[in-house]
């Protein structure tokens, strides 16, 4: 999923974001072997951590554990962007 900024901020969703319910609907439609991927951009967090809070929020939305949500980053290219991905098991 490639929204403008990523998963909705808690309580502040807009059309720039993927709603937790939308993420879950896509996840529920995946087949075993598919991979769910979400682009996440850091905005307006005033230096607060991005990765772990969003990893936990996405895990909660998908109904998986935080350890199932994996991370891909390219810090040498862009430190404010992350890709979360979750392989769909059997």
N, C-alpha and C positions, 0 to 999 in steps of 0.2 A: 504494500500500500504506500502511496506516495502523496500524502497531503502537503499543504504548504509548509506546515511546521511540525507535524507529528501527532501523537496521541493527545487527546483533549486534556487541558489542565483541569484538575479536579474543580468542578463547580464553575468553570469559565469557558465552556465549549463554544466554538463558533464554526463557521463553514471552512475555516482554515485548518481545521483539525479532523482527525478520525475519531469518531465517538467510540467509546468502549463497546457499545452495542453493535456498531458496524464491524469492528475488529472481530468480535465473537461470531457474527453472522458469516463472515468470510472463513474464519477458522473452522466453524461447524460444517462448511461446505467442502473442505479439503478432503482429499483421499489419502490413504496411507502412502508415504513416500513423497508427498507434496511438501513444500516448505513455505511457511508464512513469513513474510519479510515486511518490515515497517521502517520507513525513513523517519528519523527524529532529529529536529533542529533545535538547538538551545536558543531561547529568546527570553528576555526579561526576567531572568532568574537571579539577578543581582549577586552573582558569584556562588549561589547555592549549588550543591551537587545535582547533576543531571542523570547520570547513568543508573545508579541503583534505585532511586525513586521511580523512574520511568520503567525500569525492568520489572519491579514489583507491581506497578500499576498495570502493565501489559499482561503479566502472568495472571493477575486477578481477573482481568477482562476475558482472557482466553480460558480460564479454569485450569491452568497448569501451575507447576511450581516455578519459583524464580530461577532455579537452577536449570530449567528447561529452556529458558529464554537466553539465547546466545547473542554475542555482540561482535560486530565488525566495525572497525574504525580505521581511519587513515590520518592520525594526528599530525603527521608531517605536512599533510595537504590542507586539512580543515579540522580544527579542534572543536568546533561547535556543531559537528554533525556525527550522528551515530546511526547504524543500521542494526535493528534487532531482528533476529530470525529464530524460528522454531520449526524444526522438522516435525511433520505429522507422523506419529507412529501408528502401529496397527490398532 
